[in-house]
Amino acid sequence: MFFSILLLAHIQAALIPIILGIKSINKFTQINKSKIIPFGFISLGLASICEMIDHTQTSWIYVDHSSLFNWLFYSFLSLGLTFLSISVIKNKFFQITNICISFCSIISYFLFDKQIALFFQVIISIFLIINWQRIFQDWLFILYPIFGIVFTTFFGTNLSISGDQFWHILIGPSGTISVLTFYLVLKRSKKKYLR
């Protein structure tokens, strides 16, 4: 029973972003670079797929380790957040800066360690929050840092410290809420810009 719930938590974390990515194709034309929004969502879904593949190497027990699929998980996560961030930026310098930080996150995983990659991901998330809040000014966006950063970090930390796999179940749905937040903010912005 536990394994079924854990598997379902991971499957939904992969499918929902990919579905939202497909639904986003040619949809949010009010956004500066709307063509890259689907790549952001799909990358987040691919990150979850890579995490699922990585879990097959550990019998679905969370193990804090480095591996090819763990690297792919963090890489797709960096790319997804970067695509979503730069989709709303008009300034070329800030777009290039975001891309460079994402690249640093991806290569630092193997050159140094996962902690350095996570440091760059924090910077990517900060840029994303600043850019999206500046553009959309939507109170709903507060759900992204709450569920996508605070809760997932809290659940992941408890999982690492305790080893209790119960926390593992909560991480995927928490991340999905943050992904749904992106989509809802984009959808609400369309109505706002059409007024």
C-alpha positions as CSV (number, residue, x, y, z in Angstrom):
1,M,0.0,0.0,0.0
2,F,2.8,2.5,1.0
3,F,4.7,1.8,-2.2
4,S,1.5,2.4,-4.3
5,I,1.0,5.8,-2.7
6,L,4.7,6.7,-3.1
7,L,4.6,5.7,-6.8
8,L,1.4,7.7,-7.3
9,A,3.0,10.8,-5.6
10,H,5.9,10.5,-8.1
11,I,3.8,9.8,-11.2
12,Q,1.5,12.8,-10.6
13,A,4.7,15.0,-10.1
14,A,5.9,14.0,-13.5
15,L,2.6,14.0,-15.5
16,I,1.0,17.2,-14.2
17,P,3.9,19.5,-15.3
18,I,4.1,17.8,-18.7
19,I,0.3,18.1,-19.2
20,L,0.5,21.8,-18.2
21,G,3.4,22.2,-20.6
22,I,1.4,20.8,-23.5
23,K,-1.6,23.0,-22.5
24,S,0.7,26.0,-22.5
25,I,1.7,25.7,-26.2
26,N,0.7,28.9,-28.0
27,K,-1.5,29.9,-25.0
28,F,0.1,32.7,-23.0
29,T,0.8,35.1,-25.9
30,Q,0.6,38.1,-23.5
31,I,4.0,37.0,-22.0
32,N,7.2,38.3,-23.6
33,K,8.7,34.9,-24.5
34,S,5.6,32.7,-24.3
35,K,7.2,30.0,-26.6
36,I,9.6,28.9,-23.9
37,I,6.9,28.5,-21.2
38,P,6.0,24.9,-22.3
39,F,9.7,24.0,-22.1
40,G,9.7,25.2,-18.4
41,F,6.8,23.0,-17.4
42,I,8.0,19.9,-19.4
43,S,11.5,20.2,-18.0
44,L,10.0,20.1,-14.5
45,G,8.1,16.9,-15.5
46,L,11.2,15.4,-16.9
47,A,13.0,16.2,-13.6
48,S,10.4,14.0,-11.8
49,I,10.8,11.2,-14.3
50,C,14.6,11.2,-13.8
51,E,14.0,11.1,-10.0
52,M,11.7,8.1,-10.5
53,I,14.4,6.3,-12.5
54,D,17.0,7.2,-9.9
55,H,14.7,5.7,-7.2
56,T,14.7,2.3,-9.0
57,Q,18.4,2.1,-8.2
58,T,17.6,2.4,-4.5
59,S,14.5,0.2,-4.3
60,W,12.4,3.4,-3.9
61,I,14.0,4.3,-0.6
62,Y,15.3,7.9,-0.5
63,V,19.1,7.9,-0.4
64,D,21.0,11.2,-0.4
65,H,23.5,10.3,-3.1
66,S,25.0,11.5,-6.4
67,S,24.2,9.6,-9.6
68,L,23.6,10.3,-13.3
69,F,19.8,10.4,-12.9
70,N,20.0,12.5,-9.7
71,W,22.2,14.9,-11.8
72,L,19.5,14.9,-14.5
73,F,16.8,15.6,-11.9
74,Y,18.6,18.7,-10.7
75,S,19.6,19.7,-14.3
76,F,16.0,19.6,-15.5
77,L,14.8,21.3,-12.4
78,S,17.3,24.1,-13.1
79,L,16.3,24.3,-16.7
80,G,12.5,24.3,-15.9
81,L,12.8,27.2,-13.4
82,T,15.1,29.1,-15.7
83,F,12.8,28.8,-18.7
84,L,9.9,30.0,-16.6
85,S,12.0,32.9,-15.2
86,I,13.3,34.2,-18.5
87,S,10.0,33.8,-20.2
88,V,8.9,37.1,-18.5
89,I,12.2,39.0,-18.7
90,K,12.8,41.5,-21.6
91,N,16.2,42.6,-20.5
92,K,18.9,40.5,-22.4
93,F,21.5,40.9,-19.7
94,F,19.2,39.3,-17.1
95,Q,18.1,36.6,-19.5
96,I,21.8,35.7,-20.1
97,T,22.6,35.9,-16.4
98,N,19.7,33.5,-15.6
99,I,21.0,31.0,-18.3
100,C,24.6,31.2,-17.0
101,I,23.4,30.5,-13.4
102,S,21.5,27.5,-14.7
103,F,24.5,26.3,-16.5
104,C,26.6,26.8,-13.4
105,S,24.1,24.7,-11.4
106,I,24.2,21.9,-14.0
107,I,28.0,21.6,-14.3
108,S,28.8,22.2,-10.6
109,Y,27.0,19.1,-9.6
110,F,29.7,16.9,-11.1
111,L,32.6,19.4,-10.8
112,F,32.1,20.0,-7.1
113,D,29.1,18.5,-5.5
114,K,25.3,18.6,-5.1
115,Q,25.4,21.3,-2.4
116,I,27.0,23.8,-4.9
117,A,24.4,22.9,-7.5
118,L,21.7,23.6,-4.9
119,F,23.3,27.0,-4.1
120,F,22.9,28.0,-7.7
121,Q,19.3,26.7,-7.7
122,V,18.5,28.9,-4.8
123,I,19.7,31.9,-6.9
124,I,17.6,30.7,-9.8
125,S,14.6,30.5,-7.5
126,I,15.2,34.0,-6.1
127,F,15.5,35.5,-9.7
128,L,12.3,33.6,-10.6
129,I,10.4,35.0,-7.6
130,I,11.6,38.5,-8.2
131,N,10.8,38.5,-11.9
132,W,7.4,36.8,-11.6
133,Q,6.2,39.0,-8.7
134,R,7.4,42.2,-10.5
135,I,5.6,41.2,-13.7
136,F,2.4,39.6,-12.4
137,Q,1.9,41.2,-9.0
138,D,-0.4,38.3,-8.1
139,W,-1.0,37.3,-4.5
140,L,-1.5,33.7,-5.6
141,F,2.2,33.5,-6.5
142,I,3.1,33.3,-2.8
143,L,2.2,29.6,-3.0
144,Y,5.3,28.9,-5.1
145,P,7.8,29.7,-2.4
146,I,5.6,28.2,0.3
147,F,5.1,24.8,-1.4
148,G,8.0,24.7,-3.9
149,I,10.7,25.9,-1.5
150,V,9.7,25.9,2.2
151,F,7.6,22.8,2.4
152,T,9.6,20.7,0.0
153,T,12.8,21.7,1.9
154,F,11.1,20.9,5.2
155,F,9.9,17.5,4.0
156,G,13.2,16.7,2.3
157,T,15.2,17.7,5.4
158,N,13.0,15.5,7.7
159,L,13.4,12.7,5.3
160,S,17.2,13.0,5.2
161,I,17.4,13.3,9.0
162,S,14.9,10.7,10.1
163,G,14.9,8.3,7.1
164,D,11.2,8.0,7.6
165,Q,9.8,7.5,4.0
166,F,6.5,9.1,5.0
167,W,8.1,12.5,4.3
168,H,9.0,11.2,0.8
169,I,5.3,10.9,-0.1
170,L,4.7,14.6,0.7
171,I,7.5,16.1,-1.5
172,G,6.0,15.4,-4.9
173,P,2.5,16.8,-4.2
174,S,4.0,19.9,-2.6
175,G,6.1,20.5,-5.7
176,T,3.0,19.9,-7.9
177,I,1.1,22.6,-6.0
178,S,4.0,25.0,-6.8
179,V,3.9,24.0,-10.5
180,L,0.1,24.5,-10.6
181,T,0.7,28.0,-9.1
182,F,2.8,28.9,-12.1
183,Y,0.1,27.8,-14.5
184,L,-2.7,29.6,-12.6
185,V,-0.8,32.8,-12.3
186,L,-0.2,32.7,-16.1
187,K,-3.9,32.0,-16.7
188,R,-5.0,34.8,-14.4
189,S,-2.5,37.2,-16.1
190,K,-4.2,36.5,-19.5
191,K,-7.5,37.8,-18.1
192,K,-5.7,40.8,-16.5
193,Y,-3.9,41.8,-19.7
194,L,-7.1,41.4,-21.8
195,R,-9.0,44.0,-19.7
